[in-house]
Amino acid sequence: MNLSKLNQQLNEAKKAARPRTAILWGREDLLGKAVESILTADRNWQVIKVLGKPDIKALTQEVEKTKPEIIIINQGPCIEDIPALIQVIENLPEVKIISVNPDNNLVEVYTKQKVRIEEVSDLLSVIDKQSDLTTPGGENKP
């Protein structure tokens, strides 16, 4: 087996693969540039920046135009300027949304789920399922 030939074939397959799209939304700062650099270092990511004043309409239009796999919200130091994440999730339920906050070093992942509640057990199953989703990691310090 020729390892260099296999490696060359893998590189060609990567080039031919459809690029994945991410939208970077929020302030233009060092964190945003770092996130963009990390994503674009992989040839299969295209980053579209919607920077400046956070405008939900501009974001929605860009999502409809580009159909991204993910939206990364750079909360930056001006968190009060970012509209409520619930509004973004309501408007864009099909897209995974990640919020990056440099003030407290937290990354939050949001997904929208709808569950019809017909009995108390339905509500409890959703609550129990959510409580099992915690993963080990750094401590959340206020």
C-alpha positions as CSV (number, residue, x, y, z in Angstrom):
1,M,0.0,0.0,0.0
2,N,1.4,3.4,-1.1
3,L,0.8,5.8,1.8
4,S,1.7,8.9,-0.1
5,K,-0.7,8.0,-2.9
6,L,-3.5,7.4,-0.4
7,N,-2.7,10.8,1.2
8,Q,-2.8,12.5,-2.2
9,Q,-6.2,10.9,-2.9
10,L,-7.6,12.1,0.4
11,N,-6.4,15.6,-0.3
12,E,-8.1,15.6,-3.7
13,A,-11.3,14.3,-2.2
14,K,-11.3,17.1,0.3
15,K,-10.8,19.6,-2.4
16,A,-13.8,18.2,-4.4
17,A,-16.0,18.0,-1.3
18,R,-18.8,20.7,-1.1
19,P,-17.6,23.4,1.3
20,R,-19.5,23.8,4.5
21,T,-20.8,27.3,5.3
22,A,-20.7,29.1,8.6
23,I,-22.0,32.6,9.4
24,L,-20.1,34.7,11.9
25,W,-22.5,37.3,13.3
26,G,-21.8,40.1,15.8
27,R,-18.9,42.4,16.5
28,E,-15.7,42.5,14.5
29,D,-12.9,41.9,17.0
30,L,-10.0,39.6,17.8
31,L,-12.3,36.7,18.8
32,G,-14.2,36.9,15.6
33,K,-11.0,36.9,13.6
34,A,-9.7,33.9,15.6
35,V,-12.9,32.0,15.0
36,E,-12.8,32.8,11.3
37,S,-9.2,31.8,11.0
38,I,-9.8,28.5,12.7
39,L,-12.7,27.6,10.4
40,T,-11.0,28.8,7.2
41,A,-7.8,26.8,8.0
42,D,-9.9,23.8,7.0
43,R,-10.5,23.9,3.3
44,N,-14.0,22.7,3.6
45,W,-15.3,25.8,5.5
46,Q,-16.5,29.0,4.0
47,V,-17.1,31.8,6.6
48,I,-19.6,34.6,5.8
49,K,-19.3,37.6,8.1
50,V,-22.4,39.6,9.1
51,L,-20.6,42.0,11.3
52,G,-21.3,45.4,12.8
53,K,-24.7,46.3,14.3
54,P,-26.5,43.1,15.0
55,D,-29.5,43.0,12.7
56,I,-31.8,40.0,12.8
57,K,-33.2,40.8,9.3
58,A,-29.7,40.9,7.8
59,L,-28.9,37.6,9.4
60,T,-32.1,36.0,8.3
61,Q,-31.5,37.2,4.7
62,E,-28.0,35.8,4.7
63,V,-29.2,32.5,6.1
64,E,-31.9,32.2,3.4
65,K,-29.4,33.1,0.7
66,T,-26.5,30.8,1.8
67,K,-28.2,28.0,3.8
68,P,-25.3,27.7,6.4
69,E,-24.8,24.7,8.6
70,I,-24.0,26.9,11.6
71,I,-24.3,30.4,12.9
72,I,-21.6,31.6,15.3
73,I,-22.6,34.6,17.4
74,N,-19.7,36.6,18.8
75,Q,-21.2,38.2,21.9
76,G,-18.1,40.2,22.5
77,P,-18.1,42.9,25.2
78,C,-21.4,44.5,24.1
79,I,-23.8,41.7,25.0
80,E,-26.7,44.1,25.3
81,D,-26.5,44.9,21.6
82,I,-27.2,41.3,20.6
83,P,-30.9,40.5,20.3
84,A,-32.3,37.7,22.5
85,L,-31.0,34.3,21.3
86,I,-34.6,33.0,21.6
87,Q,-35.6,35.3,18.7
88,V,-32.8,34.0,16.5
89,I,-33.7,30.4,17.3
90,E,-37.4,31.1,16.6
91,N,-36.6,32.6,13.2
92,L,-34.0,30.0,12.2
93,P,-34.9,26.7,13.8
94,E,-33.1,24.6,11.2
95,V,-29.7,26.0,11.9
96,K,-27.3,25.1,14.8
97,I,-26.5,28.2,16.7
98,I,-23.3,28.7,18.8
99,S,-22.8,31.6,21.0
100,V,-19.2,32.6,22.0
101,N,-18.6,34.9,24.9
102,P,-15.1,36.0,25.6
103,D,-16.0,37.6,28.9
104,N,-16.7,34.3,30.7
105,N,-15.0,31.9,28.2
106,L,-18.2,30.1,27.5
107,V,-19.5,28.6,24.3
108,E,-23.2,27.8,24.3
109,V,-24.9,25.5,21.7
110,Y,-28.5,26.1,20.9
111,T,-30.9,23.9,19.0
112,K,-34.6,24.1,18.8
113,Q,-36.8,21.1,19.6
114,K,-40.6,20.9,19.7
115,V,-42.3,18.3,21.8
116,R,-46.1,17.9,22.1
117,I,-47.0,17.6,25.7
118,E,-50.1,15.4,26.2
119,E,-49.4,14.0,29.7
120,V,-47.3,15.0,32.6
121,S,-44.8,12.2,31.8
122,D,-44.1,13.9,28.4
123,L,-43.0,17.1,30.1
124,L,-40.9,15.1,32.6
125,S,-39.2,13.1,29.9
126,V,-38.1,16.3,28.2
127,I,-36.8,17.7,31.5
128,D,-35.0,14.4,32.3
129,K,-33.5,14.2,28.8
130,Q,-32.1,17.7,29.1
131,S,-30.6,17.1,32.5
132,D,-28.6,14.1,31.0
133,L,-27.1,16.3,28.3
134,T,-24.4,17.9,30.4
135,T,-20.9,17.1,29.5
136,P,-17.8,17.4,31.6
137,G,-15.7,20.4,31.0
138,G,-14.4,23.6,32.7
139,E,-16.2,24.9,35.7
140,N,-18.8,27.6,35.1
141,K,-17.6,30.4,37.4
142,P,-19.7,33.6,37.8
